[in-house]
């Protein structure tokens, strides 16, 4: 998998957050899981760790990934690449 720059990864994550914020079915689920209120999203979105959490959430369901990527005109592999490029996204090798 190609590594993206952290800046590009953040841009992709922000695109995904924009999609998520506009999804009235999923946004409450994400807010409940994150413990944030709607008015806290803008502040949280400035941290790479939170953007990683946004991607972790979207990556839980292939249908969400497809919908998000189609809405943001992103390749289907970009959210996963972006996640790997943000803090906490490193793959763990157990051997």
MODELLER restraints for C-alpha pairs under 7 A, 6 or more apart:
rsr = mdl.restraints
at = mdl.atoms
rsr.add(forms.Gaussian(group=physical.xy_distance, feature=features.Distance(at['CA:1:A'], at['CA:81:A']), mean=6.92, stdev=0.5))
rsr.add(forms.Gaussian(group=physical.xy_distance, feature=features.Distance(at['CA:2:A'], at['CA:81:A']), mean=6.90, stdev=0.5))
rsr.add(forms.Gaussian(group=physical.xy_distance, feature=features.Distance(at['CA:3:A'], at['CA:81:A']), mean=6.43, stdev=0.5))
rsr.add(forms.Gaussian(group=physical.xy_distance, feature=features.Distance(at['CA:3:A'], at['CA:85:A']), mean=6.13, stdev=0.5))
rsr.add(forms.Gaussian(group=physical.xy_distance, feature=features.Distance(at['CA:4:A'], at['CA:81:A']), mean=6.68, stdev=0.5))
rsr.add(forms.Gaussian(group=physical.xy_distance, feature=features.Distance(at['CA:4:A'], at['CA:82:A']), mean=6.37, stdev=0.5))
rsr.add(forms.Gaussian(group=physical.xy_distance, feature=features.Distance(at['CA:4:A'], at['CA:85:A']), mean=5.89, stdev=0.5))
rsr.add(forms.Gaussian(group=physical.xy_distance, feature=features.Distance(at['CA:5:A'], at['CA:85:A']), mean=6.75, stdev=0.5))
rsr.add(forms.Gaussian(group=physical.xy_distance, feature=features.Distance(at['CA:6:A'], at['CA:85:A']), mean=5.78, stdev=0.5))
rsr.add(forms.Gaussian(group=physical.xy_distance, feature=features.Distance(at['CA:6:A'], at['CA:86:A']), mean=6.13, stdev=0.5))
rsr.add(forms.Gaussian(group=physical.xy_distance, feature=features.Distance(at['CA:9:A'], at['CA:82:A']), mean=4.20, stdev=0.5))
rsr.add(forms.Gaussian(group=physical.xy_distance, feature=features.Distance(at['CA:9:A'], at['CA:85:A']), mean=6.18, stdev=0.5))
rsr.add(forms.Gaussian(group=physical.xy_distance, feature=features.Distance(at['CA:9:A'], at['CA:86:A']), mean=6.72, stdev=0.5))
rsr.add(forms.Gaussian(group=physical.xy_distance, feature=features.Distance(at['CA:10:A'], at['CA:48:A']), mean=6.74, stdev=0.5))
rsr.add(forms.Gaussian(group=physical.xy_distance, feature=features.Distance(at['CA:10:A'], at['CA:51:A']), mean=6.75, stdev=0.5))
rsr.add(forms.Gaussian(group=physical.xy_distance, feature=features.Distance(at['CA:12:A'], at['CA:79:A']), mean=6.75, stdev=0.5))
rsr.add(forms.Gaussian(group=physical.xy_distance, feature=features.Distance(at['CA:12:A'], at['CA:82:A']), mean=6.61, stdev=0.5))
rsr.add(forms.Gaussian(group=physical.xy_distance, feature=features.Distance(at['CA:13:A'], at['CA:51:A']), mean=5.62, stdev=0.5))
rsr.add(forms.Gaussian(group=physical.xy_distance, feature=features.Distance(at['CA:13:A'], at['CA:54:A']), mean=6.95, stdev=0.5))
rsr.add(forms.Gaussian(group=physical.xy_distance, feature=features.Distance(at['CA:13:A'], at['CA:55:A']), mean=6.28, stdev=0.5))
rsr.add(forms.Gaussian(group=physical.xy_distance, feature=features.Distance(at['CA:13:A'], at['CA:82:A']), mean=6.99, stdev=0.5))
rsr.add(forms.Gaussian(group=physical.xy_distance, feature=features.Distance(at['CA:15:A'], at['CA:72:A']), mean=6.25, stdev=0.5))
rsr.add(forms.Gaussian(group=physical.xy_distance, feature=features.Distance(at['CA:16:A'], at['CA:68:A']), mean=6.07, stdev=0.5))
rsr.add(forms.Gaussian(group=physical.xy_distance, feature=features.Distance(at['CA:17:A'], at['CA:54:A']), mean=6.46, stdev=0.5))
rsr.add(forms.Gaussian(group=physical.xy_distance, feature=features.Distance(at['CA:19:A'], at['CA:68:A']), mean=5.98, stdev=0.5))
rsr.add(forms.Gaussian(group=physical.xy_distance, feature=features.Distance(at['CA:20:A'], at['CA:26:A']), mean=6.69, stdev=0.5))
rsr.add(forms.Gaussian(group=physical.xy_distance, feature=features.Distance(at['CA:20:A'], at['CA:27:A']), mean=5.83, stdev=0.5))
rsr.add(forms.Gaussian(group=physical.xy_distance, feature=features.Distance(at['CA:21:A'], at['CA:27:A']), mean=5.73, stdev=0.5))
rsr.add(forms.Gaussian(group=physical.xy_distance, feature=features.Distance(at['CA:31:A'], at['CA:37:A']), mean=6.38, stdev=0.5))
rsr.add(forms.Gaussian(group=physical.xy_distance, feature=features.Distance(at['CA:44:A'], at['CA:50:A']), mean=6.07, stdev=0.5))
rsr.add(forms.Gaussian(group=physical.xy_distance, feature=features.Distance(at['CA:45:A'], at['CA:51:A']), mean=6.10, stdev=0.5))
rsr.add(forms.Gaussian(group=physical.xy_distance, feature=features.Distance(at['CA:48:A'], at['CA:86:A']), mean=6.20, stdev=0.5))
rsr.add(forms.Gaussian(group=physical.xy_distance, feature=features.Distance(at['CA:48:A'], at['CA:87:A']), mean=6.58, stdev=0.5))
rsr.add(forms.Gaussian(group=physical.xy_distance, feature=features.Distance(at['CA:49:A'], at['CA:87:A']), mean=5.79, stdev=0.5))
rsr.add(forms.Gaussian(group=physical.xy_distance, feature=features.Distance(at['CA:52:A'], at['CA:83:A']), mean=5.71, stdev=0.5))
rsr.add(forms.Gaussian(group=physical.xy_distance, feature=features.Distance(at['CA:52:A'], at['CA:86:A']), mean=5.96, stdev=0.5))
rsr.add(forms.Gaussian(group=physical.xy_distance, feature=features.Distance(at['CA:52:A'], at['CA:87:A']), mean=6.93, stdev=0.5))
rsr.add(forms.Gaussian(group=physical.xy_distance, feature=features.Distance(at['CA:55:A'], at['CA:79:A']), mean=6.41, stdev=0.5))
rsr.add(forms.Gaussian(group=physical.xy_distance, feature=features.Distance(at['CA:55:A'], at['CA:83:A']), mean=6.11, stdev=0.5))
rsr.add(forms.Gaussian(group=physical.xy_distance, feature=features.Distance(at['CA:58:A'], at['CA:64:A']), mean=5.80, stdev=0.5))
rsr.add(forms.Gaussian(group=physical.xy_distance, feature=features.Distance(at['CA:58:A'], at['CA:65:A']), mean=5.98, stdev=0.5))
rsr.add(forms.Gaussian(group=physical.xy_distance, feature=features.Distance(at['CA:59:A'], at['CA:65:A']), mean=6.04, stdev=0.5))
rsr.add(forms.Gaussian(group=physical.xy_distance, feature=features.Distance(at['CA:65:A'], at['CA:76:A']), mean=6.85, stdev=0.5))
rsr.add(forms.Gaussian(group=physical.xy_distance, feature=features.Distance(at['CA:66:A'], at['CA:76:A']), mean=6.40, stdev=0.5))
rsr.add(forms.Gaussian(group=physical.xy_distance, feature=features.Distance(at['CA:69:A'], at['CA:75:A']), mean=6.23, stdev=0.5))
rsr.add(forms.Gaussian(group=physical.xy_distance, feature=features.Distance(at['CA:69:A'], at['CA:76:A']), mean=5.86, stdev=0.5))
rsr.add(forms.Gaussian(group=physical.xy_distance, feature=features.Distance(at['CA:83:A'], at['CA:89:A']), mean=5.31, stdev=0.5))
rsr.add(forms.Gaussian(group=physical.xy_distance, feature=features.Distance(at['CA:84:A'], at['CA:90:A']), mean=5.39, stdev=0.5))
